[in-house]
């Protein structure tokens, strides 16, 4: 019985974390949008990330920052717009 519990503990401690490590396929893209003239952050700018027809849309915060989590791997075009 103790051997079975030890094997289960070892499996849980070493094998399961490996599955989660290989399951991660995305990344993180973050940045700051600033006014080209003043250098001030732009609040409320729209940031569009596009890759192979997939669009991910974000809006900058009061510090001009955006953070795109769990973005699939690939080459992205980033387009920023502000009205």
C-alpha positions as CSV (number, residue, x, y, z in Angstrom):
1,X,0.0,0.0,0.0
2,X,2.8,2.4,0.8
3,X,4.5,1.7,-2.5
4,X,1.3,2.5,-4.4
5,X,0.9,5.8,-2.5
6,X,4.6,6.7,-3.2
7,X,4.2,5.9,-6.9
8,X,1.0,8.0,-7.1
9,X,2.8,10.9,-5.4
10,X,5.8,10.7,-7.7
11,X,3.5,10.6,-10.7
12,X,1.6,13.6,-9.5
13,X,4.7,15.6,-8.6
14,X,6.8,14.9,-11.8
15,X,4.6,13.8,-14.6
16,X,1.5,16.1,-14.4
17,X,3.5,19.3,-14.4
18,X,5.2,18.2,-17.6
19,X,1.8,17.9,-19.3
20,X,0.9,21.5,-18.4
21,X,4.3,22.7,-19.5
22,X,3.8,21.2,-23.0
23,X,0.2,22.4,-23.2
24,X,1.3,26.0,-23.2
25,X,1.3,27.2,-26.8
26,X,0.6,30.9,-26.4
27,X,2.5,33.9,-25.4
28,X,2.1,37.4,-24.2
29,X,2.3,40.6,-26.2
30,X,2.3,43.9,-24.3
31,X,3.2,47.4,-25.0
32,X,2.5,51.1,-24.5
33,X,0.9,53.5,-27.0
34,X,2.3,57.0,-26.8
35,X,1.5,60.2,-28.8
36,X,4.3,60.7,-31.4
37,X,4.4,64.4,-30.8
38,X,4.2,64.8,-27.0
39,X,5.3,61.3,-25.9
40,X,2.3,61.2,-23.5
41,X,0.5,57.8,-23.1
42,X,-2.7,57.4,-25.1
43,X,-5.7,56.3,-23.1
44,X,-8.4,54.4,-25.0
45,X,-6.5,53.6,-28.2
46,X,-7.6,50.4,-30.0
47,X,-4.8,47.9,-30.6
48,X,-5.6,45.1,-33.1
49,X,-3.3,42.1,-33.4
50,X,-3.9,40.0,-36.6
51,X,-2.4,36.7,-37.6
52,X,-3.7,34.6,-40.4
53,X,-7.1,36.1,-40.3
54,X,-7.5,35.9,-36.5
55,X,-8.1,39.2,-34.8
56,X,-7.4,40.1,-31.2
57,X,-8.7,43.5,-30.1
58,X,-7.5,45.4,-27.0
59,X,-8.0,48.9,-25.6
60,X,-5.2,50.8,-23.8
61,X,-5.6,51.9,-20.2
62,X,-5.0,55.3,-18.7
63,X,-1.2,54.6,-18.9
64,X,-1.4,53.8,-22.6
65,X,-0.7,50.1,-21.9
66,X,-2.2,47.0,-23.4
67,X,-1.6,43.4,-22.4
68,X,-2.6,40.4,-24.6
69,X,-2.4,37.2,-22.7
70,X,-2.4,33.6,-24.2
71,X,-1.9,34.7,-27.8
72,X,-1.3,31.7,-30.1
73,X,2.2,31.6,-31.5
74,X,2.7,33.2,-34.9
75,X,3.7,36.4,-36.7
76,X,1.4,39.3,-35.9
77,X,0.6,42.6,-37.5
78,X,-0.2,45.3,-34.9
79,X,-2.4,48.2,-35.9
80,X,-3.2,51.0,-33.4
81,X,-6.0,53.5,-33.9
82,X,-7.3,56.4,-31.9
83,X,-10.1,58.9,-32.4
